[in-house]
Amino acid sequence: MTVHILHKRTRKLILAVDAPTLAGAALPLASIHGGDLSGADMHSVDMRFGDLCRMVLRGTSLRGADLTGVDLSYSDCTGADFRGANLTDARLLEVDATGANFAGATLSGSRWGRAVLAEAIFEDADLERADLVHAKGRAARFRGANLTGADLSFADLTGADFSYANLARAMLARTTLSGASFREAELAFACFNAADLMGADFAGALRDQAVFTPASRGPRPG
């Protein structure tokens, strides 16, 4: 199937591809709204501020891509590879990123409202000020990630791994965190108001001034 890539503002055709090989292409402000690039090699592509809404990117490689300010909302990114990519201020509302790999990616200021992130990998990623409200990230891996000031309120992060992560000033109000690991994590001024912490592991975590209200379910860390 031919995929037509348009300029986001002028709507003029930039490129038409049958076999999606866009590795290293410079396509800022591109629009591929609703296209299917499953399994494509798009590593190191430049699609800053592009419109990739409702895309199918199953298993697509976007490793090292510049996706600053891109809109990937409602897209299917199952198993996609975003390692080392730049998604600063990107919109990923209701995206399905089940099993996707964002290790080492820059995701500061990104918005993930109601995204599906089950078993997604965010190890050593920068998620400072990211908005993950109502995200569904069971067994997601945030080991060593920077989540300073991030908002994870109302998310389902059952069994997620936050070991060695920085969650200083993060908001986790009413978040489901049963069975999650916070081993050796930085939790200064993090808010766990009414969170479900049943079976969560806080061994070695730095909890200075973290807020655990009586309404939080499960044993509060001592």
Phi, psi and omega per residue, in radians:
M1 nan 2.288 3.121
T2 -1.340 2.305 3.087
V3 -1.855 2.202 -3.125
H4 -1.742 2.206 -3.135
I5 -1.861 2.071 -3.098
L6 -1.875 2.808 2.983
H7 -1.339 2.304 -3.028
K8 -1.024 -0.633 -3.042
R9 -1.668 -0.786 -3.077
T10 -1.501 -0.332 -3.081
R11 1.138 0.267 3.075
K12 -1.393 2.579 -3.128
L13 -1.202 2.195 3.071
I14 -1.653 -0.766 -3.010
L15 -2.818 2.527 3.003
A16 -2.147 2.227 -3.081
V17 -2.194 2.376 3.032
D18 -1.655 -0.900 3.054
A19 -1.761 1.848 -3.016
P20 -1.187 1.703 3.064
T21 -2.215 1.500 -3.032
L22 -1.910 0.318 -3.100
A23 -1.000 2.192 3.077
G24 1.324 0.050 -3.105
A25 -1.207 2.542 3.096
A26 -1.742 1.791 -3.061
L27 -2.334 0.896 3.113
P28 -1.092 2.534 -3.131
L29 1.115 0.391 3.105
A30 -1.317 2.656 3.083
S31 -2.233 2.124 3.080
I32 -2.246 0.755 -3.018
H33 -0.937 2.053 3.042
G34 1.424 0.148 -3.116
G35 -1.407 2.950 3.124
D36 -2.096 1.940 3.103
L37 -2.140 0.646 3.136
S38 -1.009 2.300 3.085
G39 1.304 0.084 -3.106
A40 -1.264 2.689 3.035
D41 -1.681 1.811 -3.127
M42 -2.138 0.474 -3.103
H43 -1.117 2.456 3.103
S44 1.133 0.255 3.098
V45 -1.205 2.593 3.080
D46 -1.874 1.820 3.124
M47 -2.224 0.710 -3.123
R48 -0.940 2.314 3.065
F49 1.060 0.451 3.123
G50 -1.425 2.938 3.105
D51 -1.928 1.832 3.115
L52 -2.068 0.519 -3.138
C53 -1.061 2.485 3.050
R54 1.008 0.499 3.080
M55 -1.374 2.738 2.963
V56 -1.916 1.940 -3.065
L57 -2.218 0.709 -3.102
R58 -1.150 2.070 3.117
G59 1.251 0.202 -3.119
T60 -1.290 2.481 3.084
S61 -1.663 2.004 3.046
L62 -2.104 0.543 -3.092
R63 -1.084 2.239 3.114
G64 1.246 0.188 -3.110
A65 -1.273 2.650 3.014
D66 -1.710 1.801 -3.116
L67 -2.063 0.579 3.117
T68 -0.961 2.210 3.066
G69 1.176 0.212 -3.116
V70 -1.265 2.689 3.082
D71 -1.936 1.875 3.117
L72 -1.902 0.318 -3.060
S73 -0.992 2.454 3.071
Y74 1.144 0.258 -3.141
S75 -1.523 2.769 3.076
D76 -1.779 1.791 -3.133
C77 -1.939 0.495 -3.118
T78 -0.945 2.155 3.080
G79 1.211 0.206 -3.132
A80 -1.268 2.729 -3.095
D81 -1.917 1.877 3.119
F82 -1.961 0.376 -3.079
R83 -0.995 2.250 3.092
G84 1.229 0.122 -3.127
A85 -1.341 2.759 3.081
N86 -1.838 1.895 3.103
L87 -2.077 0.637 3.109
T88 -0.982 2.250 3.108
D89 1.053 0.369 3.113
A90 -1.285 2.668 3.046
R91 -1.818 2.155 -3.136
L92 -2.309 0.749 -3.080
L93 -1.129 2.223 3.098
E94 0.982 0.409 3.066
V95 -1.196 2.573 3.021
D96 -1.780 1.796 -3.137
A97 -2.005 0.644 3.116
T98 -0.977 2.152 3.086
G99 1.220 0.154 3.124
A100 -1.285 2.724 -3.066
N101 -2.010 1.947 3.122
F102 -1.968 0.414 -3.092
A103 -1.004 2.264 3.099
G104 1.237 0.135 -3.122
A105 -1.384 2.707 3.047
T106 -1.713 1.983 -3.030
L107 -2.233 0.408 -3.084
S108 -1.102 2.350 3.127
G109 1.281 0.113 -3.131
S110 -1.301 2.697 -3.092
R111 -2.108 2.196 -2.986
W112 -2.198 0.479 -3.057
G113 -0.856 2.150 3.100
R114 1.038 0.410 3.086
A115 -1.237 2.673 3.053
V116 -1.767 1.988 -3.028
L117 -2.182 0.449 -3.110
A118 -0.984 2.210 3.095
E119 1.053 0.304 3.060
A120 -1.263 2.680 -3.074
I121 -1.945 2.113 3.112
F122 -2.167 0.484 -3.075
E123 -1.077 2.257 3.121
D124 1.063 0.339 3.094
A125 -1.458 2.747 3.092
D126 -1.786 1.848 -3.141
L127 -2.007 0.532 -3.126
E128 -1.025 2.261 3.121
R129 1.114 0.282 3.110
A130 -1.217 2.616 -3.142
D131 -1.919 1.872 3.138
L132 -2.034 0.526 -3.107
V133 -1.038 2.275 3.118
H134 1.150 0.250 3.082
A135 -1.191 2.702 3.135
K136 -2.038 1.680 -3.014
G137 -2.173 0.887 3.128
R138 -1.040 2.274 3.101
A139 1.088 0.362 3.048
A140 -1.215 2.681 -3.057
R141 -2.023 1.945 -3.138
F142 -1.974 0.409 -3.073
R143 -0.993 2.167 3.100
G144 1.281 0.139 -3.098
A145 -1.377 2.715 3.048
N146 -1.709 1.890 3.137
L147 -2.040 0.512 -3.126
T148 -1.005 2.166 3.096
G149 1.223 0.178 3.131
A150 -1.290 2.688 3.118
D151 -1.964 1.915 3.132
L152 -1.986 0.411 -3.098
S153 -1.034 2.468 3.060
F154 1.118 0.136 3.133
A155 -1.367 2.736 3.014
D156 -1.830 1.794 -3.110
L157 -2.092 0.678 3.117
T158 -0.949 2.213 3.075
G159 1.244 0.215 3.140
A160 -1.240 2.683 -3.121
D161 -1.906 1.911 3.095
F162 -1.929 0.350 -3.089
S163 -1.071 2.374 3.133
Y164 1.129 0.181 3.126
A165 -1.454 2.782 3.067
N166 -1.835 1.890 3.121
L167 -1.989 0.489 3.123
A168 -0.996 2.251 3.112
R169 1.121 0.282 3.096
A170 -1.319 2.644 3.113
M171 -1.868 2.083 3.137
L172 -2.223 0.664 -3.103
A173 -1.190 2.247 3.124
R174 1.012 0.482 3.107
T175 -1.510 2.454 3.074
T176 -1.522 1.966 -3.057
L177 -2.219 0.421 -3.115
S178 -1.075 2.294 3.130
G179 1.296 0.116 -3.137
A180 -1.334 2.706 3.111
S181 -1.927 2.204 3.054
F182 -2.081 0.507 -3.085
R183 -1.042 2.211 3.100
E184 1.064 0.324 -3.141
A185 -1.402 2.710 3.048
E186 -1.637 2.030 -3.040
L187 -2.125 0.370 -3.089
A188 -1.002 2.152 3.088
F189 1.113 0.262 3.026
A190 -1.235 2.583 -3.093
C191 -1.982 2.072 3.136
F192 -1.956 0.555 -3.093
N193 -0.933 2.142 3.059
A194 0.991 0.435 3.104
A195 -1.362 2.703 3.045
D196 -1.597 1.857 -3.071
L197 -1.942 0.319 -3.093
M198 -1.009 2.084 3.090
G199 1.338 0.132 3.120
A200 -1.248 2.599 -3.069
D201 -1.924 2.010 -3.132
F202 -1.952 0.395 -3.095
A203 -1.027 2.173 3.079
G204 1.309 0.059 -3.125
A205 -1.252 2.551 3.092
L206 -1.615 1.880 -2.936
R207 -1.921 0.358 -3.065
D208 -0.978 2.065 3.090
Q209 1.168 0.211 3.034
A210 -1.177 2.602 -3.049
V211 -1.869 2.056 3.064
F212 -2.152 1.831 -3.075
T213 -1.417 2.806 3.079
P214 -1.042 -0.375 -3.139
A215 -1.360 -0.178 3.106
S216 -1.132 2.336 -3.140
R217 -1.446 2.476 3.120
G218 1.616 2.921 -3.110
P219 -1.198 2.249 3.046
R220 -1.318 2.534 3.126
P221 -1.110 2.449 -3.093
G222 -1.466 nan nan
